[in-house]
Amino acid sequence: MKLVGMMDSPYVRRAAISMSCLGISFEHQAVSVLRTFEEFHKINPVVKAPTLVLDDGELLMDSTLIIEYAEALAEPGRSLMPADMAERVRALRRIGLGLAACEKTAQMIYELKLRPKEKQYAPWLKRVEGQLLAALAGMEREMATQPVPREEALGQWQITSAVAWQFIHATLPEIVAALAFPALNRFSEDAEKLKEFLKHPPIGPGVSVGSTES
């Protein structure tokens, strides 16, 4: 299988780390939805990252759906989601916060870096920034009592949270300060030292920040 997209995208990266944690083998194909649109279009006409190309040529899109497929392929008993329903609900809530934060960051990136300055709409940016900070505040509360992440105890919500923070702080440092979210920053920094995170670094040679699930 081939996972298509750039690792500076939190969506591509969470899919890659999750698949590795689940023991699913894949090849990473670094193609950008922005800089190499036509190349991506030849793989998937929808041009959505991440795209997973299955062995039979079938295409799957959206990081959450790709991870769901990987969960189905994993060995029995191997999962990144808790079996207990109450714990699963908590994990889903935390994942939702991380994905919301990534979505709002992507909206701000497109507005600030792709739209001409004279066409940027300040009230919209202010609204999206407020949504982003609210999501991060929720993530910070969730991280306040979390221990140092361990390879053998990684779950989907920990992966999503750590990847989301790295992406957000790297792309919007002037808006999102590490000092404002110390628990989240600490957790993400510790997670970045783990084997599966090191296997899929967020930036590689010739890669620029800003590729998202689009």
N, C-alpha and C positions, 0 to 999 in steps of 0.2 A: 504494500500500500504506500501511497505518497501523500504526505501532508503538505499542501501548497499554501504559501504565505510567508510573510516576514516575521521573524522573532521579535521585532520591536513592537508588534501588535500583541496586546495582552490576551487577545482571543486565540490567536495562533499559538502563543506560548503556553497558555493554560491547557490547551488541547494536547500539545506535545508532552508537557510534563505529566499530565494525567495518563496519557497512553503509556508512557514509560513506566510510571508507577504501577500500572495494571499489567505490565509485562507484555504489552502489544508492540510488535515490531513494525517499524515504518521507516520510510525514507523521507527526509525533509527536502522539499523543493522550494528554494528561496526566490519567489516571484512577487513583485509588488503590484498592488492594485492601482498605485499612482504612477510610479516611474516606468513600469513595464506593462501597461494596461493591455496592449494588443497581445502580448505573450500570454498573459493570464486569460484573456478572452478565448484564446485557442484551446485552453485547458477546460475552462468553464465559461460559457457565454454570459452567465450572470455576473461574473467577475466579483465573487464574494470570498473574502478570506476570513477564516480558513476554509479551504476546500479539501476534502479527503477523497482521493481517487482510489477506489477499491481494486482488488486484483482483477476483477472482471470488467473494469472500466466504468462501473457505476460511480456517480458522484454524490457525496454527502456534503451539505453546507451547514454552517452555524456551529460554533464551538460546543454549545450545550448538547446539540443533537449528535455531534461527532463523539463527544465523551459518553453519551448514553449508548451509542453503538459499541464503543470500546468496553464499557461495563458489561455488555451482553457477550462480548467475545472473551472476557477474562475467565480464568479458571474458577470453578465453583468455590464460593466462599471468599473470593478476592474482590473487594469493592472499596471505593473511596467514599461511600455513603453509609451512614449508620443504619443498622437493621431496625433498631428500636424506633417506633414512630415519633415519639416526643423528641428524641435526639435528631431524627431526620428533619422534622419541622424546623428545629433550631438551625440545623445546617443549611437548609434551603433559605431561611431568612437571611443568614449571613452571606450566602452566595449571591442572593438578590441585591444586597447592599453593595457588594463588590462589583457586580455587573452594572448596576446603576451608576456607580462612580466612574467606571470605564466609559459608559455611554455618554455621560455628561462631559467627561474630559474630551472625548472625540468630537463632540459638538463644538466645544470651545476651540479646539485645535483647528477645525475646518473654518470656523468663523474668523479666528485671529490670524491664521497663517495662509489660508487659501483665498478668502474673500478680500477684495481690495478694501483698504482702510476706510475710504469714503463711503463704502456701502455697508459697513458693519453697523449693526443695530444695537446700540448700547443697552436699552432695556432688556432685550433678549439675552445678551451676554450676562447681565446682572442676574437675571432669573436663573439661567443655567448654572452660573457660579454658586448661587444659593443652594440649588439642588445638589450640586457636587459636594459642597461643604457639609450639607446635612447628611449625605450618605457616608462621608468620611467620619463625621461625628458618631454615627451609629457603629461604624466599623471600629473606631477607637474604643467605644464602650465594650464591645465584644472582646477586644484584645486585652483589656485592662487586667484580667486575671489569668491570661493564657501563659502556660509554661513555654520554655524554649522549644521550638518545633523539632521533632525527631523523625528521621527517615521512615522508621517502621510504623509511625503513628500518623503519618500525613493523611488528611482527608481532603475532600474536594473543596470544602470551604476554606481550609488553610491555604491550599494552592491558589485558589482564586483571589483571596485577600492579599497574599504576599505579592503575586504577580500584578495585581491591580495597583497596589501602592507603588511598586517600582516604576511602573508605567506613568502613573500620575505625577509622582515627584520628579521624574526625569523630564517630563514634557511641560509641566506647569510649575516650576520651582518658585516663580515670582508670585504665584497665587496660593500654592500649597506648601507651607513651610513644615519641615520635619519637626521643629520644636513644638508645633501646634498639635501634633499627633504622635507623641513619643512612644506609646505602646505599639502602635501600628508600624512605626518606623523600625523599632527594635525587632519586632517579629519578622518583618520582611527582610531585614539585614541578616538575621540568623537563618532564615529559610534559604537565602541566596547562597549560603555556604554548603547546602546539602547537595549530595551527588546528583540527584535528578534535576535540580535547578542549574547546576554547573554544566550539565550535559546540553542544556538548551539556553544559552545566555541571551539576554535581550537585544544585544547589539553585536553585529559581526562586521567584517571588513566591507566597506562600501555601503553600509546600511545607515539610513538616516531615520531619526525618530519621527513617528507620525502615522505609520501604517495602521489601519484599524479594521474592524470587522465591517466591511461595507460592500 
